[in-house]
Amino acid sequence: MITGTVDTCRLGAIIKDLENNSAIDIPVGASGRLYIERKLPFLLVYRTPGEDRDEVIENLVRNEASYLVCPEKLYPACRLMVLKIVRILADEYGAFLLMEVWRGEMADLPETHTAGFDLFGPANQLPQSIRSITESVRKINLSGLAPEITLSVTDNRCPDHLDPLLHKKELKRLECLLLGLKVKPFYISRETGQIYPVLERQLYAGFGEVFRKSVYDFIKVQGTHKLSGFQSLARRGVSPETWQIDKQLVDIDNQIHFLLLVSPVNADRAWKEFQKGRYRKPPVFHYRMLPNDPELMKRSLFNLPIEKIDDPTLGFLFRDKRNELDKMLNMIRSRNTEDFLYNGLLLFGSVESWLLEAAREILEIYPVSPSSVKEGRFFYTAGEFAKLAKQELVFLQKQWPGVSTRIEIRENVSDLMVNKGILSIPLNARIPVARANSLIQHEIGTHVLTYYNGKNQPLQLLCSGVPGYEELQEGIAVLTEYLTSGLTVSRMQMLAARVIAVDSMIRDRNFITTFELLTDEFHFSKEKSFYITTRVYRGGGFAKDAVYLKGLIRVIRYLKEGNPLEPLLIGKIQQSYLSVVEELIVRKILKPVEIRPRYLTDETALQRLAGLKNIEKITDLIN
């Protein structure tokens, strides 16, 4: 612990660690700390003012990968140490950014709904870096408060009662830019003195991105070191508490068994009863018993101290996942009631007009007829298909030994299904030989593969699935059917029918109406119409089935823009999370994709993948 002047021995040890690119983590006084995770071209400083230290400003600084939190009275003892640190790192990068952050007074708060920042900088040095900060601060999302920033040109870039961290001559000699940032306490209630927690989190996330971008811009112009991006300056270390919350979220998710719990166990019997009732009596579905009490699971979920996560990106992921699990538990708790549908719409969304038009266009261009629904003359039994699927699992296992080759043949499932990386096959399944490989790539090459790619990551959330991952997952899975020449007319008709059935279910909420829409207007067989309708009415109204076609259309748009497919296979993610995943890879928290599907080694599939840029409309995909 540093409690007085830093002696020669201690200073020598700090310099040696820094030169060896070793982490430095030293207490300063009773509550301060010097932390430098690795060689970086910046140091954030907060000099704590005795008893009036501000925990938000302190956490703002501590969230970064290089900082000094130091009691004001101890800074003179640390000054030589800071000078040495700046010298070594400025030599390494060709330039260095030193920023002091402090809190303004409550009297500084304006009456209007604004979030105020005062930036203190030099008169004529690096206007681009300073402009980067001012422009970025104005874009921070702060719960409706308008961020405002003023720039003051001064040599005193520090609190009024303190001396600058380094003198002007020292800064010039070291090629160091010193900035000061005063944060007005808009995150504190005037009436109660309490911190607004949502504003606090938003400030952490927004400031971190603004600061790292400003350092990146500064080094890009002034430095000699090429950085891979501004996120390469973020912290790489993750606290044990953060990994524990990741594990607990996944444990709760693993207890839910969502798809199994909302899928009827008597679908085949219900079809026979529906036939006996001359297709006029809505079927009655039965479901598995709930193995856990949703109320107790929700209590466990909201007892997780996610608010204490000091990493804004991971904190965002965890809060989003908690909200999704909460909605899933609400759905399970409300099975066979109207609330199930409404909770599901919050989770999966409704059918947009463009998606409904795409579904209708498919069925107009390729209307259902006896010839369009033929799947061939030859079929695999469940056991035969399981043998083929196991071969594919062995292919994945050779790339990563953690892949399980377990497959279940079950009497109480009506469709192929992957749950927690395990493929379930209906006992009475008849799999068309012509589509077997495509179905294997759909189930094993997408759902199982992304489960284990996620399981192979330190962040286990990627194996259980980030919120809203289903759309991208199913979009990729259907795309693999096209890449492996198995996306038939009847398959596209089925995907279109699911969208139309979900839309009808949301509008009419009547099983018979939706069933008759499929049979009378679109000419599906009564049996196929029953099973499509069953899928969307299970549980009380299940909107998930619309995501297959929606996901396919959106993933094709993404690939047509020249984006690669492989990063989408890193785990169970959604498209809008790609920037988050890329950030975590840059920060070395996540690893690149390790397990790759077989179709990416197939020349025909690769040609089809490259040819997607020529696809004009969704019906062009039909093989």
C-alpha positions in Angstrom: 0.0 0.0 0.0 1.2 3.5 -0.8 0.8 5.7 2.3 3.6 8.2 1.9 6.3 9.1 -0.6 6.9 6.3 -3.0 10.3 4.9 -2.2 12.9 4.0 -4.7 12.4 0.3 -4.3 8.6 0.5 -4.8 9.0 2.8 -7.7 11.5 0.5 -9.3 9.1 -2.4 -9.0 6.3 -0.5 -10.6 8.5 0.6 -13.5 9.8 -3.0 -14.0 6.2 -4.4 -14.1 5.2 -1.7 -16.5 8.2 -2.3 -18.8 7.4 -6.1 -18.7 3.7 -5.4 -19.6 2.6 -6.9 -16.3 -0.5 -5.8 -14.5 -0.1 -3.3 -11.7 -2.6 -3.3 -8.8 -1.5 -1.3 -5.7 -3.6 0.1 -2.9 -3.1 3.9 -2.4 -4.0 5.0 1.1 -7.0 3.4 2.8 -9.4 3.5 -0.2 -7.4 4.4 -3.4 -5.7 2.3 -6.0 -3.3 2.4 -8.9 -4.4 -0.1 -11.5 -2.8 -0.5 -14.9 -4.0 -3.7 -16.6 -1.3 -3.6 -19.4 0.6 -1.0 -21.3 -2.0 1.5 -22.4 -1.6 5.1 -23.7 -3.7 6.7 -21.0 -4.3 7.1 -17.3 -7.5 8.3 -15.7 -7.1 10.0 -12.3 -9.6 10.9 -9.6 -8.2 12.7 -6.5 -10.7 11.9 -3.8 -11.6 14.9 -1.6 -11.4 13.4 1.9 -14.8 12.4 3.3 -16.7 13.9 0.3 -15.5 11.3 -2.3 -18.1 10.6 -5.0 -18.7 6.9 -5.6 -20.1 7.5 -9.1 -17.0 9.4 -10.2 -14.8 6.8 -8.6 -16.5 3.9 -10.4 -16.4 5.9 -13.6 -12.6 5.9 -13.4 -12.3 2.4 -12.0 -14.3 0.9 -14.9 -11.3 1.7 -17.2 -8.2 -0.4 -17.7 -5.7 2.2 -16.4 -6.5 4.5 -13.5 -5.3 6.1 -10.3 -7.7 6.8 -7.5 -5.8 8.7 -4.9 -6.7 10.8 -1.8 -5.9 14.4 -2.5 -3.4 14.6 0.4 -1.4 11.7 -0.9 -1.1 12.9 -4.5 2.2 14.8 -3.9 3.7 11.5 -2.8 2.5 9.8 -6.0 3.5 12.6 -8.4 6.9 11.2 -9.3 5.3 7.8 -9.9 2.8 9.3 -12.3 5.6 11.2 -14.1 7.5 7.9 -14.6 4.4 6.0 -15.8 3.6 8.8 -18.3 7.2 8.8 -19.6 7.4 5.0 -20.1 4.0 4.8 -21.9 4.5 7.9 -23.9 7.8 6.4 -25.2 5.9 3.2 -26.0 3.0 4.9 -27.9 4.6 8.1 -29.1 2.0 10.1 -27.1 0.0 9.8 -23.9 -3.4 11.1 -22.7 -3.8 12.0 -19.0 -7.3 12.9 -17.8 -8.4 14.0 -14.4 -12.1 13.6 -13.6 -13.9 15.2 -10.7 -17.5 16.1 -9.5 -18.9 19.5 -9.7 -20.9 21.1 -6.9 -24.6 20.7 -6.4 -24.9 24.4 -7.0 -23.6 23.8 -10.6 -26.8 22.0 -11.5 -29.0 23.9 -13.9 -32.8 24.0 -13.3 -33.4 22.5 -16.8 -33.3 18.8 -17.6 -29.7 18.7 -18.8 -26.6 16.6 -17.9 -23.7 19.0 -17.7 -20.0 18.3 -18.3 -17.1 20.9 -18.4 -14.0 19.9 -20.4 -10.8 21.7 -19.7 -8.1 21.6 -22.4 -5.2 23.4 -24.0 -5.5 26.4 -26.2 -4.2 25.2 -29.5 -3.3 21.5 -29.2 -5.2 18.6 -30.9 -8.6 20.2 -31.6 -9.7 16.9 -33.3 -9.3 14.9 -30.0 -11.2 17.5 -28.1 -13.9 17.8 -30.7 -14.3 14.0 -30.6 -15.1 14.2 -26.9 -17.5 17.1 -27.1 -19.4 15.5 -30.1 -19.6 12.1 -28.4 -20.7 13.3 -25.0 -23.8 15.0 -26.6 -24.8 11.5 -27.9 -24.8 9.7 -24.6 -28.2 8.3 -23.7 -29.1 9.6 -20.2 -32.8 8.8 -19.6 -34.0 11.8 -21.5 -31.6 14.3 -20.1 -29.8 16.4 -22.8 -26.0 16.1 -22.3 -24.4 19.5 -22.5 -20.6 20.1 -22.6 -18.7 23.3 -22.4 -15.0 23.6 -23.3 -12.7 25.8 -21.3 -9.2 26.6 -22.6 -6.9 26.8 -19.6 -3.6 25.5 -18.2 -5.4 24.6 -14.9 -7.2 21.5 -15.9 -8.0 20.3 -12.4 -10.3 21.2 -9.4 -9.9 24.8 -8.4 -8.3 24.0 -5.0 -5.6 21.6 -6.4 -2.5 21.9 -8.6 -2.4 20.3 -12.0 -1.4 16.6 -12.1 1.7 17.6 -14.2 3.1 21.0 -15.1 3.0 22.5 -18.6 6.7 22.0 -19.3 6.5 18.3 -18.2 3.6 17.7 -20.4 5.3 19.2 -23.4 8.5 17.2 -22.8 6.6 14.0 -22.4 4.3 14.5 -25.4 1.4 14.1 -23.0 -2.1 15.7 -23.4 -3.7 16.6 -20.1 -7.4 17.1 -20.0 -9.8 17.8 -17.1 -13.4 16.8 -17.0 -15.8 18.1 -14.4 -19.1 16.1 -14.2 -22.0 18.0 -12.7 -23.9 15.8 -10.3 -27.1 15.4 -12.4 -27.2 11.8 -11.3 -28.0 12.8 -7.7 -31.4 13.8 -6.4 -31.5 17.4 -5.2 -34.2 16.4 -2.7 -32.9 13.2 -1.2 -29.2 13.1 -2.1 -29.7 9.6 -3.5 -28.1 8.4 -6.7 -30.4 7.6 -9.6 -29.3 4.0 -10.5 -30.4 4.0 -14.1 -28.7 7.3 -14.8 -25.6 5.9 -13.0 -25.4 2.9 -15.3 -26.0 4.9 -18.4 -23.2 7.3 -17.4 -20.8 4.5 -16.9 -21.5 3.0 -20.3 -21.6 6.3 -22.2 -18.5 7.8 -20.6 -16.4 4.6 -21.2 -17.1 4.6 -24.9 -16.5 8.4 -25.2 -13.3 8.2 -23.4 -11.8 5.3 -25.3 -12.8 6.8 -28.6 -11.1 10.0 -27.7 -7.9 8.2 -26.7 -8.0 6.2 -29.9 -8.5 9.4 -32.0 -5.6 11.0 -30.1 -3.2 8.2 -30.6 -4.2 7.7 -34.3 -3.1 11.3 -35.0 -0.3 11.9 -32.5 1.1 8.5 -31.7 3.3 6.0 -33.4 1.4 2.9 -32.2 -1.4 1.4 -34.4 -4.4 0.4 -32.4 -6.9 -2.1 -33.7 -9.9 0.0 -32.5 -11.1 2.0 -29.6 -12.5 -1.2 -27.8 -8.9 -2.5 -27.7 -8.4 0.0 -24.9 -11.1 -1.4 -22.7 -10.6 -3.7 -19.7 -10.0 -7.3 -20.4 -10.2 -8.6 -16.9 -13.5 -9.8 -15.6 -14.3 -10.0 -11.9 -15.1 -13.4 -10.3 -18.5 -12.0 -9.3 -19.3 -11.3 -12.9 -18.5 -14.8 -14.0 -20.6 -16.1 -11.1 -23.6 -14.1 -12.2 -23.1 -15.5 -15.8 -23.1 -19.0 -14.4 -26.2 -18.4 -12.3 -28.2 -16.9 -15.2 -27.4 -20.0 -17.3 -28.3 -22.3 -14.4 -31.7 -20.6 -14.2 -32.1 -20.8 -18.0 -31.2 -24.5 -17.9 -34.0 -25.2 -15.4 -36.7 -23.7 -17.6 -36.8 -26.2 -20.6 -38.9 -23.6 -22.3 -39.7 -25.4 -25.6 -40.5 -28.7 -24.0 -42.8 -27.1 -21.4 -44.9 -25.2 -24.1 -45.1 -28.2 -26.5 -48.1 -30.5 -26.2 -47.4 -34.1 -25.4 -50.6 -35.4 -27.1 -50.4 -33.8 -30.5 -50.9 -37.0 -32.4 -53.8 -38.1 -30.2 -55.3 -34.6 -30.6 -55.1 -35.0 -34.4 -57.1 -38.2 -34.2 -59.7 -36.6 -32.0 -59.9 -33.6 -34.3 -60.6 -35.9 -37.2 -63.4 -37.6 -35.2 -64.9 -34.2 -34.5 -65.1 -33.5 -38.3 -62.6 -30.7 -37.9 -65.1 -28.5 -36.0 -64.1 -29.0 -32.4 -60.9 -27.3 -31.2 -58.3 -29.8 -29.8 -57.4 -30.0 -26.2 -53.7 -30.1 -25.5 -51.8 -31.5 -22.6 -48.4 -30.4 -21.3 -45.6 -31.7 -19.2 -45.8 -30.9 -15.5 -43.8 -27.9 -14.4 -40.6 -29.2 -12.6 -40.0 -25.9 -10.9 -42.1 -23.1 -9.4 -41.9 -20.1 -11.7 -42.4 -17.7 -8.8 -39.4 -19.1 -6.9 -37.3 -19.0 -10.1 -38.2 -15.4 -10.6 -37.2 -14.7 -7.0 -33.8 -16.3 -7.7 -33.5 -14.3 -10.9 -34.1 -10.9 -9.4 -31.9 -11.7 -6.4 -28.9 -11.7 -8.7 -26.8 -8.6 -7.9 -26.5 -7.5 -11.6 -26.5 -3.9 -10.6 -23.0 -4.4 -9.0 -21.4 -5.5 -12.3 -18.7 -3.0 -13.0 -18.4 -3.8 -16.7 -21.1 -1.8 -18.6 -21.2 -4.2 -21.6 -21.6 -7.4 -19.6 -24.0 -5.6 -17.2 -26.2 -4.7 -20.3 -26.1 -8.3 -21.5 -27.0 -9.7 -18.1 -29.9 -7.3 -17.5 -31.3 -8.0 -21.0 -31.1 -11.8 -20.3 -32.8 -11.4 -17.0 -35.6 -9.5 -18.6 -36.0 -12.3 -21.2 -36.0 -15.1 -18.6 -38.6 -13.1 -16.7 -40.9 -13.1 -19.8 -40.3 -16.8 -20.4 -41.3 -17.6 -16.8 -44.4 -15.4 -17.2 -45.3 -17.5 -20.3 -44.8 -20.8 -18.6 -46.8 -19.6 -15.6 -49.7 -18.5 -17.9 -49.9 -21.6 -20.1 -53.4 -22.1 -21.6 -54.5 -18.6 -20.8 -54.8 -15.4 -22.9 -51.8 -14.0 -21.0 -49.6 -16.6 -22.6 -50.1 -14.9 -26.0 -49.5 -11.4 -24.7 -46.3 -12.4 -22.9 -45.2 -14.2 -26.0 -45.7 -11.1 -28.1 -43.4 -9.2 -25.7 -40.8 -11.9 -26.3 -41.1 -12.7 -30.0 -42.9 -9.7 -31.4 -45.9 -9.7 -33.8 -46.0 -10.2 -37.6 -44.9 -7.0 -39.5 -46.8 -6.1 -42.7 -43.6 -6.7 -44.9 -43.2 -10.2 -43.5 -46.9 -11.1 -44.1 -46.6 -9.8 -47.7 -43.5 -12.0 -48.2 -45.3 -15.1 -46.9 -48.3 -14.4 -49.1 -46.0 -13.8 -52.1 -44.4 -17.2 -51.6 -47.8 -19.0 -51.6 -49.0 -17.0 -54.6 -45.9 -17.8 -56.8 -45.7 -21.4 -55.5 -49.3 -22.3 -54.6 -49.9 -25.6 -52.8 -50.7 -28.5 -55.0 -50.2 -32.3 -54.8 -47.0 -32.1 -56.8 -45.5 -29.2 -54.7 -45.8 -31.1 -51.4 -44.1 -34.4 -52.5 -41.0 -35.1 -50.3 -39.9 -38.1 -52.4 -40.6 -41.8 -52.1 -37.9 -42.8 -49.6 -37.8 -42.0 -45.9 -35.5 -42.6 -43.0 -36.9 -44.0 -39.7 -36.0 -42.2 -36.5 -33.2 -44.8 -35.8 -31.7 -44.4 -39.3 -31.8 -40.6 -39.1 -30.2 -40.7 -35.6 -27.2 -42.7 -37.1 -26.6 -40.0 -39.7 -27.0 -37.2 -37.1 -24.4 -38.9 -34.8 -21.9 -38.9 -37.7 -22.3 -35.1 -37.8 -21.9 -34.8 -34.1 -18.6 -36.8 -34.3 -17.5 -34.3 -37.0 -18.1 -31.4 -34.6 -16.5 -33.4 -31.7 -13.3 -33.7 -33.6 -13.0 -29.9 -33.6 -13.8 -29.6 -29.9 -13.9 -32.6 -27.6 -16.6 -31.0 -25.4 -19.3 -31.8 -28.0 -21.6 -34.5 -26.8 -22.9 -37.1 -29.3 -26.0 -37.9 -27.3 -29.3 -38.1 -29.3 -32.7 -38.9 -27.9 -35.5 -40.7 -29.8 -38.7 -39.7 -27.9 -42.4 -40.6 -28.0 -43.6 -37.3 -26.6 -42.2 -34.9 -29.2 -43.8 -34.2 -32.6 -40.9 -32.4 -34.4 -37.1 -32.5 -34.6 -35.9 -30.4 -31.7 -32.6 -29.3 -30.1 -32.7 -28.6 -26.4 -29.5 -27.7 -24.5 -27.4 -29.1 -27.3 -29.3 -32.5 -27.5 -31.2 -33.5 -30.6 -34.6 -35.1 -30.0 -36.2 -37.1 -32.8 -39.9 -38.2 -32.7 -40.2 -42.0 -32.4 -42.6 -42.2 -35.4 -40.5 -39.8 -37.5 -40.3 -40.3 -41.3 -37.5 -38.1 -42.6 -37.4 -37.7 -46.4 -34.1 -39.0 -47.7 -33.8 -36.1 -50.1 -33.9 -33.6 -47.2 -32.0 -35.5 -44.5 -28.6 -33.8 -45.0 -30.3 -30.3 -45.0 -32.2 -31.2 -41.8 -29.0 -32.4 -40.2 -27.3 -29.1 -41.1 -30.3 -27.2 -39.8 -30.4 -29.0 -36.4 -26.7 -30.1 -35.9 -24.9 -27.7 -38.1 -26.7 -24.7 -36.6 -28.5 -25.3 -33.3 -26.1 -27.9 -31.8 -23.0 -26.2 -33.3 -23.9 -22.7 -31.9 -24.7 -24.3 -28.5 -21.2 -25.8 -28.2 -19.5 -22.8 -29.7 -21.2 -20.8 -26.9 -20.3 -23.4 -24.3 -16.6 -23.2 -25.4 -16.6 -19.5 -24.5 -15.8 -18.1 -21.1 -19.2 -16.2 -21.2 -21.7 -19.0 -20.9 -24.6 -16.8 -21.9 -23.6 -17.5 -25.5 -24.6 -21.1 -25.1 -27.9 -20.6 -23.4 -28.7 -17.7 -25.7 -28.7 -13.9 -25.6 -32.2 -12.3 -25.6 -33.9 -12.6 -29.0 -31.4 -15.0 -30.4 -34.2 -17.2 -32.0 -34.7 -15.1 -35.1 -31.0 -15.2 -36.2 -30.7 -18.9 -35.2 -33.7 -20.0 -37.2 -32.7 -17.7 -40.1 -29.2 -19.3 -40.3 -30.7 -22.8 -39.9 -33.1 -22.3 -42.8 -30.3 -20.8 -44.8 -28.2 -23.9 -44.4 -31.0 -25.9 -46.0 -30.6 -23.6 -49.1 -26.8 -24.0 -49.0 -27.1 -27.8 -48.9 -29.7 -27.8 -51.8 -32.6 -28.8 -49.5 -34.8 -25.7 -49.4 -37.7 -27.2 -51.3 -40.9 -25.6 -52.5 -42.9 -27.5 -49.8 -40.4 -26.2 -47.1 -40.9 -22.6 -48.1 -44.6 -23.1 -48.3 -44.4 -24.4 -44.7 -42.4 -21.3 -43.5 -44.9 -19.0 -45.2 -47.8 -20.8 -43.7 -46.4 -20.4 -40.2 -46.2 -16.7 -40.7 -49.8 -16.5 -41.9 -51.0 -18.8 -39.1 -49.3 -16.7 -36.5 -50.9 -13.5 -37.9 -54.3 -15.2 -37.9 -53.8 -16.4 -34.4 -52.9 -12.9 -33.2 -55.9 -11.4 -35.0 -58.6 -14.0 -34.4 -57.3 -16.2 -31.6 -59.5 -19.1 -33.0 -58.0 -22.5 -33.8 -60.7 -23.4 -36.3 -60.5 -20.1 -38.1 -56.8 -20.4 -38.6 -57.1 -24.1 -39.6 -59.7 -23.3 -42.3 -57.6 -20.4 -43.6 -54.8 -22.8 -44.4 -57.1 -25.5 -45.9 -59.6 -23.4 -47.8 -57.6 -20.3 -49.0 -54.1 -21.9 -49.3 -55.1 -25.5 -50.0 -52.8 -27.2 -47.4 -53.9 -30.7 -46.5 -56.0 -31.1 -43.3 -53.3 -32.9 -41.5 -50.6 -30.4 -42.4 -52.9 -27.5 -41.5 -53.6 -29.1 -38.2 -50.0 -29.4 -37.2 -49.1 -25.9 -38.4 -52.0 -24.5 -36.4 -51.1 -26.6 -33.4 -47.6 -25.2 -33.4 -48.9 -21.6 -33.3 -51.7 -22.2 -30.8 -49.7 -24.3 -28.3 -49.6 -23.0 -24.8 -52.3 -20.4 -25.6 -50.7 -18.8 -28.7 -47.1 -19.1 -29.6 -45.8 -16.4 -32.0 -42.3 -17.8 -32.3 -43.0 -19.7 -35.6 -43.0 -16.4 -37.5 -39.2 -15.9 -36.8 -38.1 -18.7 -39.3 -39.0 -16.7 -42.4 -38.2 -13.3 -40.8 -34.8 -14.6 -39.7 -34.1 -16.0 -43.1 -34.9 -12.7 -44.9 -32.9 -10.7 -42.4 -29.8 -12.9 -42.5 -29.8 -12.8 -46.3 -29.9 -9.0 -46.2 -26.9 -9.1 -43.8 -24.9 -11.4 -46.1 -25.8 -9.4 -49.2 -24.2 -6.4 -47.6 -20.9 -8.3 -47.8 -20.8 -9.4 -44.1 -19.3 -12.8 -43.3 -21.4 -15.8 -42.0 -18.9 -17.3 -39.6 -19.1 -14.7 -36.8 -22.8 -15.4 -36.5 -21.9 -19.0 -35.4 -20.0 -17.9 -32.2 -23.0 -18.8 -30.1 -26.7 -18.1 -29.7 -26.7 -14.4 -30.5 -28.9 -11.9 -32.3 -27.8 -9.6 -35.1 -28.0 -6.4 -33.1 -25.5 -7.9 -30.6 -22.8 -8.3 -33.2 -21.1 -5.1 -32.2 -21.1 -6.3 -28.5 -19.6 -9.6 -29.5 -16.9 -7.9 -31.6 -16.1 -5.7 -28.7 -15.7 -8.7 -26.3 -13.5 -10.4 -28.9 -11.3 -7.4 -29.2 -11.1 -7.2 -25.4 -10.0 -10.9 -25.3 -13.1 -11.8 -23.2 -14.5 -13.9 -26.0 -12.6 -16.2 -28.4 -13.1 -16.4 -32.2 -15.3 -19.3 -33.5 -13.7 -22.7 -33.0 -16.3 -25.2 -34.3 -17.3 -24.8 -38.0 -20.1 -26.6 -39.9 -19.4 -29.2 -42.5 -21.2 -27.1 -45.2 -18.5 -24.5 -45.0 -16.1 -27.1 -46.4 -18.4 -27.9 -49.3 -17.7 -26.2 -52.7 -21.3 -26.2 -53.8 -22.4 -24.6 -50.5 -19.7 -22.0 -50.7 -20.7 -21.1 -54.3 -24.3 -20.8 -53.1 -23.2 -18.6 -50.2 -21.2 -16.3 -52.5 -24.2 -16.2 -54.9 -26.5 -14.7 -52.3 -25.5 -11.2 -53.5 -27.5 -11.9 -56.6 -30.7 -12.9 -54.8 -33.4 -10.3 -55.5 -36.4 -11.8 -53.6 -36.9 -14.6 -51.2 -38.6 -16.9 -53.7 -35.3 -17.0 -55.7 -33.9 -19.3 -53.0 -36.2 -22.2 -53.7 -34.3 -25.2 -55.1 
